[in-house]
Amino acid sequence: MRNPFNFFVELFDQQTWVTVWVFFLIIVNSASAAFWYEPLGKTIFITFIVSAILMMGLYSRFGYAKILGLGHVLWVPLLIYILTQISTASGPFKLYLVTLSVSIAISLVFDFLDVWTYFSGDKSA
């Protein structure tokens, strides 16, 4: 088992755009705390924390590998739910939900490709 805090050490060994993208996702998901007064804001934040724990568990078991995309499996139902709620939101919260939705959708494309590649035999990062 690997120390989950080493994830960030290995993250900095990745291409710069990957590191920037991961930190962007951390920031945009953490920003949900600013909307804690919204039930959906709470749901987003809690899903982010649970996904991070899942990701660290995967990292501890498999290292920095393409299977880490499975850590975002909870983002699929979250994205679907957010998309159904955008029309009822307003102001900054609506802008946040749109930004988060686009970010999650892009991330899930990367995750799907990585997980597919992993289970197709490429176990590398």
C-alpha positions, 0 to 999 in steps of 0.5 A: 500500500502506498501513502495517499499523500504521495499522490501529490508528489506523483501528480507534480511528475505529470505533464504540466497541463495534467497538474493544472487540470487536477488543481482546477478541479479541486478548486472548482469542486471546493468552491461548492462550500461557498454555496453551503446554504444550497442543498445542492451545494452541500451535495456537491461538496460531500460528493467531492470529499467522498470521491477524493477519499475513493481516489486516495484509496485507489491510489494507495492500492494501484499507484498513479495509474489510469484506474484512478478515473474510477474515483470519479464514478460518483460524478456521473449521477452528480452531473445528471442531477446538476444538469436537471437543477441548473434551470431552477438556479439563479445568479452566481449559483447558476454560473457555478453550476454551469462551470462545474458541469462543464468541468465534470463533463470534461473530466469524465471524458478523460476518466472514461478514456483512462479507465478504458485504456487501463482495463484494455491492458495499459496499466501505466499513468 
